[in-house]
Structures are given as C-alpha cells and as structure tokens.
Amino acid sequence: MEQIKKIVFLEAVQDYGGARISAVELAERLSRKHKVTIIDFYGSCTPFVENVTKRGIDLRIIEKRETPYIINTSPVLLIKIINSLLFIPHLIGIRKKVQNIIKEIQPDYIVLNNSKVLSSLVYFPNKKFKVLFFARGWFILSQISKLDKLLYKYLVDKFVCVSNATKQALFCGGLTSLDNLYVVHNAISEVALSKEVAVIEKGENTKIILHAGGFLKDKGQLVSLEMAKILKGKGVDFKLVLAGLVYKGGESEVFYNKVVDLVRLYKLDDVVEIVKNKPNVITYFNACDILVHPSETEGLPRVIMEAMILKKPVVANAVGGVSDYILNGFTGFLPHHNSAEEYAEYVEKLIGNEKLYNFIADNGYNLVKTSFTEENQLNSLDKVFES
C-alpha cells in the first residue's frame, strides 16, 4: 500500500494566471491520495483563494492583506534599493511564521516555484522535508541572480521541470546535475473546461485570432498588432482579441496604455478587441479560431495546451517549452522569432485552407489528449517522490 505523504505548496500569489492555475490543479490531484496544504503569504489574490477553497484544499494564509507587497515599481534604482531594505524586517517576520506552520504540519515535501518563497526556508532548524523547486519558467542563466543561484544550491533538493527546455537550461547553466532534474508536464482535461463562449462582435465569415497573455512587453502584444496591420492591409476578414491581465505595480499598466495607443495609431479599432482582467478567459478560447503566442520566454505555456485541447491551431515563438507542444507544420507553426510577417503568413494559410486547418487542429488535439494527461503528470511526479 502506497504511503500517504504530507505535501505543502508554498506560494506568494499576486495574480491567478496560467502557472498558478496549474499549481492549484496539481495540488487538487495530489490531494486525492496525499495530505496537501497550500500556504500563501498574503491571500490577496481573490480568484486564487476562491479556487483553492472551492476544491477543498487546506489553505493557510500567513498575513492577510488586500494587496500584495510590490517593492520594485519605481524606475529609480535608489528607490528600489531603499524599498528592498525596508522590506527585509517584514520578510524576516513572514519567514518565522512560515517556518512555524511547517513545523506544525511536518511535511515530507515542500513544493514551490520562486526564490521569494524559497528564501523563507533559510536557516530552517532540523529540516526533515525535501524541497522540490517546480521550475515553471525557461530559466535562462543570464536572467538568474547570484542570490537566486545560492538559494537553489543550498535549499533545493530536486528540480521539477515543466518542460524539456527548462531541464536543459538548468543543466547547461550549471545550476544542478542531471540526476536532480525531472520533467513533469502540465496536464489538462477537456471535460473540466468551461463550455461558455464569449460574445465577440464580428461578421458572418470573420475569423477570431486570440492572443492570451498578461499585458507585458515580453508577452508579445506588439508583434500581434504588427501582424494585424499586415492582415488588414491584405484584406483578410479577421478580428484580433488581446485578452489578459493588467498586473499591479506600474510596468504592466504603462504597457497596456501603449497597446491601446498603438491600436488607435495603426487604425485597428475595427479589427482589434482588448479584453483585460477577465476571470474566465477560456470563454475566449472557445470563441476563437486561432491562437497566436509571440512570447519572449516560456516554461510550458498553458494557453497553448488549452488551445490545442479545444482544436484551435497555434502559431507561436519557439521559446522554452513551446517546442514540447509544437512540431512545425504538424501540431502548429513556429515562425521566425517575432516575425510579424511570418505570423501573418501562417494565419492567412490557416484561414484560407480548411484542410490544413483541420490537419493542424487534429494533430495538436491528439498530442495533448494522449500525452498531457493527469495520469502521466502524477506518474511522473511519483518518480520524483520515489527518488
């Protein structure tokens, strides 16, 4: 008989995006045979708290706040340094509270995915649990600070990589050895997805192109607007929907305003619809025909998996774990990086060729349906627990 394990997910949630959704779903799957607790620093993200509670997962909130602490909003380096120094006493207090709860629970494993929460385990006395760092990003070496490298080296027991690209990046960056790296893909169930379809104003033959991602420069909305400008110039009957979160803290809001201004400047008001901060973006996946994803960096983007399971062809940058999903010309298309011209070319081909559209859609669906399953995810994670 398999031994029941005590597993703690340690979080500091600011928004309920793809990574957080995947973490909550994984916690629920594990809770079917293990004792699972989620510890969140502030409980300030209402959709996250509501979804954890709805799924019946034990939730502990360290210090309830209406909004999270965001200390790096200023463009001035000196102010950033001052804010960071002022934040240290608070972080020490949080660390003490986190460690007290962990001592009470006495978990076998702690699952976390960022250095902020990992730092709360510094100087943990008589540590008996294993730390599993769920590497959900791409982990390019140049983007990892020296402090983070030290935290990984001394506090992490195993790395659980969301994609093969992440595994390769961690190893090639010298952050750990191959025997400490495990790939555990995200999983999805089409049955669990909402069937509600968003209402989008369009013509009878208009095709809906969806760009789903938070409003940040790295998420590629500017490439999608350039693509829309090209498609409009060619007379293609389409509508581009930009759906995503506007994050708190300044940078995202500035970028969102830039996107709005560019829509006006490019005279795309008639072919672009902006949807911000909608809690149920899957309704737009149900309504769309094609997903474009010109992101700069990814671990294993959930939006691609959602599009594929709904039989929507995907055109995306070949970054991070995107290549775990897309074989160019078979399960999707991989344009040259950020090439608006090639994005427009592939989208136009999909719109104009029903046979090609169905070929790509069916292949993507079959890949996700057979490989990115709950059973495969849990079996992969069991190998981590047994190691």
N, C-alpha and C positions, 0 to 999 in steps of 0.2 A: 504494500500500500504506500502510495506517494505521501511523503511528509508535507504537512501544511507549513508554509513559510510565512513569516511576517515581513511584509514589504511596505516601505514608506516611499512615497513620491514627494520630493521636496521641491516646492515651487515658489516663485515670486511673480505672480501673473499680472501683467499690465493690460493685455488685450486677449480676446478669445479667438485667435487666428488658427491657421491650419495645424501648427505644431502643438498648440495647447489642446485642440480638439482631439488630435491623435493620441496625446498623452492620457487624456481622460478616458478615451475609448479603450486604450490598453489597460488602464487601471481597472476598468469595469470587467474586462475579460479575465484578468488575473484574479479578481475578487471572487470568481465562480468557484475557485478551489484553494485560494490562499486568503490570508487575512491582510487586507490592504488599507492603508491610511494615506490620505493626502494632507500634507502640511503646507499651507500657503502663508506667506509673510503677512499680507495685509487684508486679503479678502475684499479688495477694492474693485475687482472686475466682476460685476453682477452676473453677466451671462455664464462665466466660468463657475461661480459659486452655485448658481441655479442648476446648471447641468450636472455638477458633481452631486449635489443634494438629490436631484431627481433620480439619479442612477443608484442611490442608496449606498454611496461610498462614504466611509468615515472621513470627515473633514475637520481639521484643526486649523484655526486661524490664530496666528501669533499675536498680532496687534492690529485690531480692526481699524481701517481707515477708509474714507470715502474716495480718496485719490491716492495713487502710489507716489513714492518719492522718486522724482526725476531730477538728477543733480547736474546733468550736462547739457542744459538747454541754452546756455549762453555761448555766443561765438567767441567771447573773450577768454583767453587761456587763464589769466589770473583769477577771474571769477570762477572758472571751473575748478581750479586748484583749491580756492577758498571753500567752495561748496563741498568738495570732496573731504577736506579736513573737518568741516563742521559735521559731516555725515558719520564720521568714524565713531563717536560715542554712541550714536543711535545703533549703528551696525553691531557694536560690541554687546549692547543690550539685547538686540534681536538674537545674536548668536547664543547668548546664555539661555534665552527662552527656548530656542530650537533644541539645544542640547538637553535641556530638562525634559522636554516632551519625548525625545528619542530615548533617553534613559528609562522613561516610564514604559514606552512601548517595547523596548528591547528587540528591535527588528533584526532580521537576518540580512536584509539587503536595503540599501537606500538608493533610489533611482532619482537622478537629477540631470539637468541639461544646460546649466550655465555656471560660470565662475562665481557669480554673486552668491548663489545659494551654496555652492561648494565651499566658499570661504567661511561659512558658518560652522563648518566641521573642523576648523583649525583648532589645535590643542584639545581635541576631544579625549578625555581620560579613559583609559581601559577600553578602547574601541574593540568591539567584538563583531561588528557587522562589516559587510563588504560594500564598497561604493561602486555603483555602476553608473558611469557617465554616458547618458544617452546622447550621442553626437548627432544632432539633427541638422546641423549646417554642413557646409562643404569643408571647412577647416583648412583654409589656405594659410600656410605658415606665416607669410608676411602680415596677416591680419590678426595674429595672436600675440598678445603682450608677453613680456618676460615674466610678469607676475602670474599670469594665467598658466604659463608653462610650468612654473614652480608648483602651483596648486595641483595641476594634473599629475606631475611627477610624484608628489608626496601623499596625495589624498585619494587618488583614483586607483581602484583595483582592476577593473575591467572597463573597456570602452565598447559600448553597444552602438554600432554604426547604422545609420538609417539607409545607407546606400554603399555600393562598392566603391564609388568615387570618394566618399568620405573615409572609408577604410584605407584606401591608397594614399590619400592626403595625409592622414595621421601617421602612417608608417614612413612615407617618403620625407615628411617633415621632421622625422626623428623624435616624435613625441612619445612613442611607445613601440614595443616589439609586436610582431605579427601574432604571437600566441596570446596577446592581451586584447586582440581585436575580433569582434564578432559582428556579422551583418544580420540585422533584424529589420526586415522591411515593414513599412506600414501596411495595414490591412483595411479592407473596405467591404461592406455588404450592401449590395444594391437594394435589398429588401428594407434596410433601415433608413434609406434616404427619403426625404420628403418628396411627394409627387406633385406638390403645388407648383404651378407655373407662373412666373412673374408676368405682369401685363406690360408689354412694350409697344408703343405706337409705331406701326410700320405698315408698308404696303403689302399687297397680297403675295408678291414674289420676293419680298425683301429678305435677305439672309442676315441673321444676327451673329455678329462676331463678338465674343466675350473676352475681355481682359480682366481677370480676377486677381487682385493683389493690393496690399496696402499702398497708400499714396506716399511713396518714397522714390527717390531718383533711381535706386538700384532695381526697382521692380519694373522699369521699362515702359511706363505710360507714354513717354515722349517718342519712343520708337513706334508704338501703336498709333499715335497721332500722325506721324510721318507716313506710316502705311496707309492710314485712312485718307490722307491727302492724295496719295498716289491712286488709290482705288476710285476715289471720287473723280479724279481727272480722267480716268478711263471709262467713266460712266457705269461702273459696277453698282448694282442695286443691293446695298448693304446698310446695316446700322451697327456701329461700334458701341458697345456698352462697357464703360470703365467702372467696375464695381470693387469697392474695397474700403478699408478703414482709414480714417484720418487719425493718426496717433497723437496722443497728448505730448506736449513738450516743445512745440515750435517748428522744428525742421519739417515735419510732415505737413503741417498747416501751410507753411510757406510754399512747399512744393505743390500742394493741392491747388492753391491760388494760381500758381504758374500754369498748371494744366488747364484750369478754367480760362485763363487769359489766352492761351495758345489756341484753344478751340475757337474763340472769337477771332483771333488774328488770322487763323487759317481758313476762316469762314466754313467751319464744320458743324455749326449748330444744328443743321438739318440731318446730319448723319452720325452724330455722337451724343450719347446719353450718359451722364455721370450719375452714379449711384453710390452714395457714401454712407458708411456706418449702418448698413442693413444687417440685422441679426441672422437672417436666413438667406444667405447668398445662393444656396443650392437651387432656389427657385429660378435664378437667372441661368444656371446651368441647364435646367430643364427647358428653358425658353430659347437657348442659343442653338446655333448650328455648328459653330467652330470656336475653339479656344485658341487664343494666341498668348504666348508666355515669354516675352523677351526680357527675362530677368538676368541680372548680372551674376548672381551667385545663389545656389540652392543646395539643400541636402537631398531631399526626395520630395518634391513639391506635391502636396496633397491635391492641389487643384487639377493637376494633370490626371491623377488617379480618378478623381471624381468625374472629369470629362470623359475619360475612357470607359468607365463602367456605365455611363449613360449614352455610349456610342456617339460621342462628339469628337471628330478628328482634332488633333492638336498640332500646332506649329509653334516650336519653342527653341530658345537658345540651348545649345549643347553644353550646359554648365552643370557641375555637380552630378547629382543622381538622375538628371533628366535622361541620360543615356541608359539608365536601368529600365526606363519605360519605352524609349523611342529608338527603334531601328529605322533609320531614314528611308522613307519611301515604302515602309512596310507597316509599322504601327503608328506612324506620324511623320512629320517633316522637321528637319533640322537645318534652318537657313544659316548662311554665314553670319557670324555673331553680330547682332544688332543691325542687320541689313534690312532696312525698311523695304527696299526694292524686292528682295527675295521673299520677305513676309507677304508682300502684296502678290507676288507671282504665285506662291503656293496657295494662298487663299483663293485667288482667282481660278486656279486649276480645280480646287475642290468645289467651288460654286458652279463651275461650268461643266463638270464631268461627274455625273451621278454614279457611274460605275467605280471610278477612283474613290469617290467619297465613301461609298459603302465598303469598298475593299479596306481602306484605312480604318474606318469606324469598327468594322467587324474584327479586324486583327488586334486593334487596341483593346477592345472589349474582352476578347478571348485571353489575351495576355493577363489582364488584371483579374479576370474571373478565375483563372486557374492558378496564378502564382501569388497574388497579393491577397491571400485569404487569412481569416482569423486563425485557422488551424496551423497554417505554415508559420505565422507570426509567433504563436505560442510554442510550437515545437522548436523554433529557432531560439527562443528565449529560455526554454528548458535546458538547452545545451549550455547556455551561459551559467545557469544556476548549478548545473552538474559539474562544471569545470573547476 
